[in-house]
Amino acid sequence: MFTLKHKKLHILIYCPVKIPALQYGGIERVIWDLGKALHQQGYQITYLVKSGSYCDFAKVIHYNPSVDINQQIPEDVDLVHCHDIVHPKPQKPYLITIHVNPAYNHTLDKQCVFISKNHAERHQSNAFVYNGLDWDNYPKPKLGIRREYFHFLANAAWKVKNVKGAIQITKQANERLEVLGGYRFNFKMGWRFTLDTHVRFRGMVDNLEKSKYLQKSKGLIFPVLWDEPFGLAIIESMYFGCPIFATPYGAIPELVNKEIAFLSTSAEDLAYALKKVDDFDSLKCHERAKDLFSATFMASQYLKYYERVLNKENLNEVIPTLKEEVTTKYLPFDYSSKNSNNSPK
């Protein structure tokens, strides 16, 4: 039986993206931080990624989509960790992390790993590893600093992220909103639906700029309209001591708890919760992110799956398949305001 004590592996991380992520980029940051954490533990890392990529701690091979992936994998690689579906399959031992919500009846693989328990269960699997980030890439938060506004962190042009809902929630609560990840004007979508002065669109921001806004934020507004596979915005916000105000869809309920979050499908209830933001514990927000969602912890969990793969185990007994077909494009959200003084249900 193979164990990781026998040798330090040469791991190839494949994803058709460009690294490092200089601004917006979820998968890009995850695979960078995973590779770095593994490298720091003594594993040899090679990236197979888009042309233009570079890395100071690992070898980089520029992926050619017109060439069989097996012809691009070095002979001495022990295991291939794919972060995208690839055809044909690697001839080396491999596993595939699914970062998205695949379409119903989409063909997956027995060696798939998902990024949250909910994500896995929706695909009839129990194989998952939470995404983690290298918190050393962020300034150390000042948890006692005065907070000035709330923030939205996502690609605002993507309707499932529901910047409209975030604007409505903060408007009802009479709070300022900083939108990180999009502009008021988008040529594909036309003028934004709001000219409200309480909203500021800051565009795509890098880690340093993002950190400045999160440091002064009272909390994250995250009213997504789909089953969120994970939610990097949630753990980044928690790291800076920000409580979470979100819809209870997908992985979100397992990433947070009542001490650091309020979940609802009602803009009115979420707006009411904003008025009680001081009831949430910023230190517990920070500690939960740092302890459960670090790159080091993520790497330790993947190493367990690597060992199973190298022992020729199937990570799933059957090919993972979406359990139920999603028939609605957007999950329910109540934007209305009833001007009620009642507390959230």
C-alpha positions in Angstrom: 0.0 0.0 0.0 1.3 3.4 -1.0 1.6 6.1 1.7 2.8 9.7 1.3 5.6 8.9 3.7 7.3 6.8 1.0 8.2 9.7 -1.2 7.7 13.4 -2.0 5.4 13.5 -5.0 5.8 15.4 -8.2 2.3 16.9 -8.7 1.1 18.5 -11.9 -1.7 21.1 -11.4 -3.7 21.6 -14.6 -6.2 24.3 -15.3 -6.7 26.3 -18.6 -6.3 29.7 -16.8 -3.6 32.3 -16.5 -1.6 32.6 -13.2 -1.1 34.4 -11.0 -4.4 36.2 -10.6 -3.6 39.9 -10.7 -7.1 41.0 -10.0 -10.4 39.1 -10.2 -9.9 35.3 -10.3 -11.2 32.6 -8.0 -9.8 29.3 -9.4 -6.6 31.0 -10.3 -6.0 32.0 -6.6 -7.0 28.6 -5.3 -4.6 26.6 -7.5 -1.8 29.1 -6.9 -2.2 28.9 -3.1 -2.7 25.1 -3.2 0.5 24.7 -5.2 2.4 27.0 -2.9 1.2 25.2 0.2 2.3 21.8 -1.2 5.6 23.2 -2.3 6.2 24.5 1.2 5.7 20.9 2.5 8.4 19.7 0.1 6.4 18.5 -2.9 7.5 19.2 -6.4 4.9 21.3 -8.3 4.4 21.8 -12.0 1.6 24.0 -13.4 0.0 23.2 -16.8 -1.7 26.5 -17.5 -2.4 29.2 -20.1 0.3 30.9 -22.0 1.6 34.0 -20.2 1.5 32.4 -16.8 4.5 32.5 -14.5 5.4 31.3 -11.0 8.4 31.7 -8.7 8.1 28.5 -6.8 7.1 25.9 -9.5 7.8 25.0 -13.1 5.2 26.3 -15.6 4.2 24.6 -18.8 2.0 26.6 -21.2 -1.0 24.5 -22.1 -1.8 23.9 -25.7 -5.5 23.0 -26.2 -4.8 21.5 -29.6 -2.4 18.9 -28.2 -3.4 15.8 -26.2 -2.8 16.6 -22.5 -0.9 13.4 -22.1 1.8 14.7 -24.4 2.2 17.8 -22.2 2.7 16.0 -18.9 6.3 15.4 -17.9 7.3 11.7 -17.5 8.4 12.1 -13.9 5.0 13.4 -12.7 3.4 11.1 -10.1 -0.1 12.6 -10.0 -2.2 15.1 -12.1 -4.6 17.3 -10.2 -7.1 18.7 -12.8 -9.2 21.8 -12.0 -11.3 21.4 -15.1 -12.8 18.6 -17.1 -10.2 17.3 -19.6 -10.5 15.0 -22.6 -8.8 12.6 -23.0 -8.2 11.6 -19.4 -4.7 11.8 -18.0 -2.9 8.4 -18.3 -1.1 9.2 -15.0 -3.1 8.8 -11.7 -5.4 11.8 -11.4 -8.2 13.5 -9.7 -10.5 16.4 -10.9 -11.8 19.2 -8.7 -15.1 20.5 -9.9 -15.4 24.2 -9.2 -18.7 25.0 -11.0 -22.2 23.7 -11.2 -22.2 21.3 -14.1 -25.3 21.0 -16.2 -27.8 18.2 -15.6 -26.7 14.9 -17.2 -23.2 16.3 -17.7 -20.6 13.5 -17.7 -18.3 13.7 -14.8 -15.7 11.1 -13.5 -15.3 8.8 -10.5 -12.2 10.7 -9.5 -14.1 14.0 -9.0 -13.8 16.0 -5.8 -16.2 18.9 -5.1 -15.6 22.1 -3.1 -18.2 21.8 -0.4 -20.4 19.2 1.2 -23.5 20.6 -0.4 -21.8 20.7 -3.8 -20.8 17.1 -3.4 -24.2 15.9 -2.1 -26.1 17.6 -5.0 -24.0 15.4 -7.3 -24.5 12.2 -5.2 -21.0 12.3 -3.9 -19.3 12.6 -0.5 -15.9 13.6 -1.8 -15.1 17.3 -1.2 -12.4 19.7 -0.1 -13.1 23.2 1.0 -11.3 25.9 -0.9 -8.6 27.7 1.1 -6.5 30.8 0.7 -3.0 31.8 1.8 -3.8 34.4 4.4 -0.2 35.7 4.3 -1.2 37.3 0.9 -3.5 39.7 2.8 -2.7 42.4 5.3 -3.3 41.5 8.9 -6.8 42.8 9.8 -7.4 45.4 12.5 -10.6 44.0 14.0 -11.3 47.0 16.3 -11.2 49.6 13.5 -14.3 51.7 12.9 -16.5 50.3 10.1 -18.1 52.6 7.6 -20.2 50.7 5.1 -21.2 47.2 3.8 -19.7 45.6 0.7 -20.7 43.3 -2.2 -17.9 41.1 -3.5 -18.4 39.3 -6.8 -18.6 39.8 -10.6 -21.5 42.3 -10.5 -22.3 41.6 -14.2 -23.3 38.0 -13.3 -27.0 38.0 -12.4 -26.9 35.0 -10.1 -24.6 37.1 -7.8 -27.5 39.5 -7.4 -26.0 42.9 -7.0 -29.6 44.2 -7.4 -30.5 42.5 -4.2 -27.5 43.8 -2.4 -28.4 47.3 -3.4 -32.0 46.8 -2.3 -31.0 45.5 1.1 -28.7 48.3 1.9 -31.2 50.9 0.6 -33.8 49.6 2.9 -31.3 49.7 5.8 -30.2 53.2 4.9 -26.6 52.0 4.6 -23.8 52.6 2.2 -22.7 49.9 -0.2 -19.3 49.4 -1.9 -19.5 47.1 -4.9 -16.2 45.3 -5.5 -16.2 43.4 -8.8 -18.0 45.5 -11.4 -19.0 48.9 -12.8 -22.2 50.8 -12.9 -22.1 50.8 -16.7 -21.7 47.6 -18.6 -22.0 47.6 -22.3 -23.6 44.2 -22.4 -26.2 45.0 -19.8 -26.7 48.7 -20.4 -27.1 51.3 -17.6 -27.4 49.8 -14.2 -30.9 49.9 -12.7 -29.9 52.3 -10.0 -28.5 55.8 -9.6 -28.7 55.6 -5.8 -26.1 57.7 -4.2 -25.6 55.1 -1.4 -23.9 52.8 -3.9 -20.3 53.0 -5.2 -19.0 50.7 -8.0 -15.3 50.1 -7.6 -14.6 47.7 -10.5 -12.3 44.7 -10.4 -9.8 45.1 -7.5 -6.6 43.3 -6.6 -5.9 41.8 -3.2 -4.4 44.9 -1.8 -7.1 47.2 -2.9 -9.8 44.7 -1.9 -8.3 44.4 1.5 -8.5 48.2 2.1 -12.3 48.0 1.5 -12.9 44.9 3.5 -10.9 46.3 6.5 -13.5 49.1 6.8 -16.6 47.1 6.0 -19.4 46.3 8.5 -20.2 43.1 6.6 -20.6 41.3 3.3 -24.0 41.4 1.4 -24.2 38.2 -0.6 -27.8 37.5 -1.8 -26.9 34.9 -4.5 -29.7 33.4 -6.6 -28.2 30.0 -7.2 -26.7 27.1 -5.3 -23.3 28.6 -4.5 -20.6 25.8 -4.9 -18.4 27.5 -2.3 -17.9 31.3 -2.1 -14.4 32.8 -1.8 -16.0 36.2 -1.1 -17.4 34.8 2.1 -14.1 33.5 3.5 -12.2 36.6 2.5 -14.8 38.8 4.2 -14.7 36.7 7.3 -11.0 37.0 7.5 -11.3 40.7 7.8 -13.9 40.3 10.6 -16.9 40.9 8.4 -20.2 39.1 9.2 -22.1 37.6 6.3 -25.6 38.6 5.2 -26.7 36.2 2.5 -29.2 33.8 1.0 -29.1 30.2 2.4 -28.3 28.6 -1.0 -25.7 26.0 -1.8 -22.6 25.8 0.4 -23.3 29.1 2.3 -25.0 27.6 5.4 -22.1 25.2 6.0 -19.4 28.0 5.7 -20.9 30.2 8.4 -22.9 29.9 11.7 -25.3 32.1 13.6 -22.6 33.9 15.5 -21.2 35.4 12.3 -24.0 35.4 9.7 -27.7 36.0 9.0 -29.3 34.1 6.1 -32.6 34.8 4.5 -34.3 35.0 1.1 -36.0 38.3 2.0 -34.4 41.7 1.4 -36.5 43.2 4.2 -35.3 40.6 6.8 -31.7 41.0 5.7 -32.0 44.8 5.9 -33.3 44.5 9.4 -30.4 42.2 10.3 -28.0 44.9 9.1 -29.2 47.2 11.9 -28.0 44.5 14.4 -24.6 44.1 12.8 -22.9 44.9 16.1 -24.4 41.7 17.6 -22.0 39.6 15.4 -18.5 38.7 16.6 -15.7 40.0 14.3 -13.0 37.9 16.0 -15.0 34.7 15.5 -15.4 35.7 11.8 -11.7 36.1 11.5 -10.8 32.9 13.4 -13.2 30.7 11.4 -11.7 31.9 8.1 -8.1 31.5 9.3 -8.7 28.0 10.9 -11.0 26.3 8.4 -10.3 27.9 5.1 -6.5 28.2 4.8 -4.4 27.0 1.9 -2.5 24.8 4.3 -5.6 23.0 5.6 -6.9 22.6 2.0 -3.6 21.0 0.9 -3.7 18.6 3.9 -7.2 17.4 2.8 -6.1 17.0 -0.9 -3.1 14.9 0.2 -5.5 12.4 1.7 -7.2 12.1 -1.7 -3.9 11.9 -3.5 -3.0 8.9 -1.4 -6.2 7.2 -2.2 -5.8 7.8 -6.0 -2.2 6.5 -5.9 -3.6 3.4 -4.2 -5.9 3.0 -7.2 -9.0 3.7 -5.3 -12.1 5.3 -6.9 -13.0 8.4 -5.0 -16.7 7.8 -5.9 -18.4 4.4 -6.2 -20.5 5.7 -9.1 -20.0 8.5 -11.6 -21.2 11.7 -9.8 -24.4 13.1 -11.4 -26.5 16.1 -10.5 -29.3 14.6 -8.4 -32.1 16.9 -9.6 -32.4 19.0 -12.7 -32.5 22.7 -12.0 -35.6 24.0 -13.7 -35.4 27.6 -12.7 -32.7 30.0 -13.8 -32.7 31.9 -10.5 -33.6 30.8 -7.0 -36.3 32.8 -5.1 -35.6 36.2 -3.6 -38.1 38.7 -2.2 -36.9 42.2 -3.1 -40.0 43.9 -1.6 -40.2 46.2 1.4 -43.3 46.0 3.6 -42.0 48.8 5.9 -42.5 46.3 8.7 -41.0 46.8 12.2 -41.1 43.1 12.9 -37.8 41.3 13.4 -36.6 38.7 10.9 -38.3 35.4 10.9 
